């Protein structure tokens, strides 16, 4: 199955005349670590560019000031850290913050440590709403997939090929079959990124027609993960939210390639193109 631009626009929720920021999703992002501040910033802006009402970005305290300078629209707050990554002490604060959230994104740029593993486990076990697990979140999950067994809410995994193969269950050469197998075995929605990205819950399969090789640059996936979280927070059905985010992400990349060429385009350029696809 493939979406068109018209399909995407029809799935997006209407903006009520009397709506306010609380009506369009409260999103919690757990992203970034020392040296990886860009991942957090790009993900946060991806969520906002897709219409999220409130985006809360929790980062290790040593990069808080950097993110606060980079970002004016998201609500950035510091969390306890150890060696530039989330510390186990961050868990209690995150659990409290999650109570008011509509969706959570975890993983981009956060690194791998005992602290980040504890944070991932706390999110998966303690949040009943939709969770997007991306990048280092997937790498951590690959070491203990049993963390998903007690999940009450929907989980969306967004692996590129390297991450997919670390978590692989089933055939590796058949991209569609492998994605379906993983989604079925883990009880998740899988976004298997790459040329003609595959989005599946194990039953329905979307194959994305948009995108180009110019998008193969660090930060592109962070934008996508934030976009997906932003759509989920607005109440879009998770499989459709994933398919829409992927379509919009690729279409924004195609606009960049047309204007700038595939060599020069940047993830921040994709953010700038999203408004023209959403009106």
C-alpha positions in Angstrom: 0.0 0.0 0.0 1.2 3.5 -0.8 0.0 6.9 0.4 -0.4 10.0 -1.7 -0.2 13.6 -0.6 -4.0 13.8 -0.6 -4.1 10.7 1.7 -1.7 12.3 4.1 -3.6 15.6 4.3 -6.9 13.7 4.8 -5.4 11.8 7.8 -4.1 14.9 9.6 -6.5 16.2 12.3 -8.4 19.4 11.8 -7.3 22.5 13.8 -10.3 23.7 15.7 -11.1 27.4 15.5 -11.1 27.5 19.3 -8.2 25.1 19.8 -5.2 25.7 22.0 -1.8 24.2 22.4 -3.1 21.6 24.9 -5.4 20.2 22.2 -2.5 19.2 19.8 -0.4 16.9 21.9 2.1 17.0 24.7 5.2 15.3 23.5 8.2 14.2 25.7 11.5 13.8 23.9 14.4 12.0 25.6 17.3 12.6 23.2 20.9 13.8 23.2 24.1 13.4 25.1 27.4 15.2 25.3 28.6 15.6 21.8 25.2 14.8 20.3 23.2 17.9 20.8 22.1 18.1 17.2 20.0 14.9 17.4 17.9 16.4 20.2 17.4 19.7 18.5 16.4 18.2 15.1 14.0 15.8 16.7 12.3 18.5 18.7 11.9 20.7 15.7 10.5 17.8 13.7 7.8 17.3 16.3 6.9 21.0 16.2 6.9 21.2 12.4 4.3 18.5 12.3 1.9 20.4 14.5 2.6 19.3 18.0 1.2 21.6 20.6 3.8 21.3 23.3 7.2 19.6 23.0 9.2 18.9 26.2 12.8 18.0 25.6 14.7 16.4 28.6 18.4 16.4 28.1 21.5 15.6 30.3 22.3 18.6 32.4 25.7 19.3 30.8 24.1 20.0 27.5 21.0 21.8 28.8 22.4 25.3 28.2 23.4 24.4 24.6 20.0 23.1 23.8 18.3 26.1 25.5 20.3 28.4 23.2 19.6 26.3 20.1 15.9 26.0 20.7 13.3 28.7 21.4 10.0 26.9 20.8 10.4 23.5 22.6 10.5 23.4 26.4 13.9 22.2 27.4 14.7 20.9 30.8 17.8 19.3 32.4 18.1 15.8 33.8 20.7 14.1 36.0 23.6 12.7 34.1 26.6 10.5 34.4 29.5 11.0 31.9 27.4 13.1 29.6 24.5 10.6 29.4 21.3 10.2 31.4 21.9 8.8 34.9 19.7 6.3 36.7 18.7 9.2 38.9 16.9 10.7 36.0 14.3 7.9 36.0 12.1 9.3 38.8 11.9 12.8 37.2 11.0 11.2 33.8 8.3 9.0 35.4 6.7 12.1 36.9 6.9 14.0 33.6 5.4 11.2 31.6 2.1 11.3 33.5 0.9 14.3 31.4 2.3 13.3 28.0 0.5 12.0 24.9 3.5 10.4 23.3 7.2 9.8 24.0 10.2 9.6 21.8 13.4 8.1 23.1 16.8 7.3 21.6 18.2 9.9 19.2 21.8 10.7 20.2 21.3 9.5 23.8 24.1 7.0 23.8 24.3 3.6 25.6 25.0 3.2 29.3 23.5 1.7 32.4 21.6 5.0 32.9 20.2 5.2 29.4 19.1 1.5 29.7 17.3 2.3 32.9 15.6 5.3 31.3 14.5 3.2 28.3 13.1 0.5 30.6 11.2 3.1 32.7 9.6 4.5 29.5 8.6 1.2 28.1 7.2 -0.2 31.4 5.8 3.0 32.8 4.1 4.8 29.9 0.9 3.5 28.4 0.7 5.8 25.4 2.6 5.5 22.1 6.4 5.4 22.3 8.8 5.9 19.4 12.1 4.1 19.9 14.9 5.3 17.6 18.7 5.1 17.2 20.4 4.3 20.5 17.1 3.3 22.0 16.9 0.5 19.4 20.6 -0.5 20.1 19.8 -0.8 23.8 16.6 -2.7 23.1 18.5 -5.2 20.9 20.4 -6.3 24.1 17.2 -7.1 25.9 14.0 -7.3 23.7 12.1 -8.7 26.6 11.6 -5.1 27.7 8.7 -5.0 25.2 6.9 -8.0 26.7 5.0 -6.0 29.3 4.2 -3.0 27.2 0.7 -1.7 27.5 0.9 0.9 24.8 1.9 0.9 21.1 5.6 0.9 20.4 7.1 2.1 17.1 10.6 1.1 16.2 12.4 3.1 13.5 15.6 1.1 12.5 17.9 1.8 9.6 19.4 -1.3 8.2 22.3 -1.6 10.7 19.9 -1.3 13.6 17.5 -3.6 12.0 20.1 -6.4 11.8 21.0 -5.9 15.4 17.4 -6.6 16.4 16.5 -8.9 13.5 13.9 -11.6 13.9 13.2 -13.6 10.7 14.5 -13.2 7.2 17.2 -10.5 6.6 17.3 -10.3 2.8 13.5 -9.9 2.3 13.0 -6.4 3.5 9.2 -6.6 3.6 9.1 -10.1 5.0 11.8 -9.2 7.6 9.9 -6.1 8.7 6.6 -8.0 9.0 8.3 -10.8 11.0 9.8 -8.3 13.4 6.6 -6.4 13.9 4.7 -9.7 14.6 7.3 -11.1 16.9 7.8 -8.0 19.0 4.2 -6.7 18.9 5.4 -3.4 17.5 5.0 -1.2 14.5 8.3 -1.3 12.5 9.6 1.5 10.2 12.4 -0.2 8.3 14.2 2.8 6.8 15.9 3.0 3.5 15.0 3.2 -0.2 11.2 2.6 -0.2 10.9 2.6 3.6 8.6 -0.1 4.9 6.0 0.6 7.6 4.1 -2.3 9.1 2.3 -3.6 12.1 2.7 -7.2 10.9 -0.6 -7.1 9.1 -0.8 -4.0 6.9 2.2 -2.9 4.9 2.9 0.5 3.6 5.8 1.0 1.1 6.9 4.6 0.9 7.4 6.2 -2.5 9.1 9.4 -1.5 12.7 10.3 -0.7 16.1 10.2 -2.3 19.8 9.5 -1.6 20.5 13.1 -0.6 18.7 12.3 2.7 21.5 9.8 3.6 23.1 12.2 6.1 23.4 12.3 9.9 20.4 13.9 11.5 17.8 12.9 8.9 16.5 10.1 11.0 16.3 12.4 14.0 13.9 14.7 12.1 11.8 11.7 11.1 11.6 10.4 14.7 10.5 13.8 16.0 7.9 14.1 13.2 6.4 10.8 14.1 6.2 11.6 17.8 4.5 14.9 16.9 1.8 13.2 14.8 1.2 10.5 17.4 0.7 13.1 20.1 -2.2 14.6 18.1 -4.1 11.3 18.3 -3.5 9.9 14.8 -3.7 6.2 14.7 -0.1 4.9 15.1 0.3 3.0 11.9 -1.1 5.9 9.9 1.0 8.3 11.8 4.1 6.4 11.0 3.2 6.1 7.3 2.3 9.9 7.1 5.6 10.9 8.9 7.7 8.8 6.5 5.8 10.2 3.4 6.2 13.8 4.6 9.9 13.3 5.5 10.7 11.9 2.1 8.6 14.5 0.2 10.5 17.2 2.1 13.7 15.6 1.1 12.6 15.5 -2.5 11.8 19.3 -2.4 15.3 19.9 -1.0 16.9 17.8 -3.7 15.1 19.7 -6.4 16.1 23.1 -5.0 19.6 22.4 -3.6 20.8 19.2 -5.1 21.4 15.9 -3.3 24.9 16.7 -2.3 24.3 20.0 -0.4 20.9 19.4 1.3 20.8 19.1 5.1 18.3 17.8 7.6 17.5 21.4 8.7 16.6 22.1 5.1 14.0 19.3 5.3 12.4 21.0 8.3 12.2 24.2 6.3 10.3 22.4 3.5 7.7 20.7 5.7 5.3 23.8 5.9 4.8 23.7 2.2 3.6 20.0 2.4 1.2 20.6 5.3 -1.0 23.4 4.0 
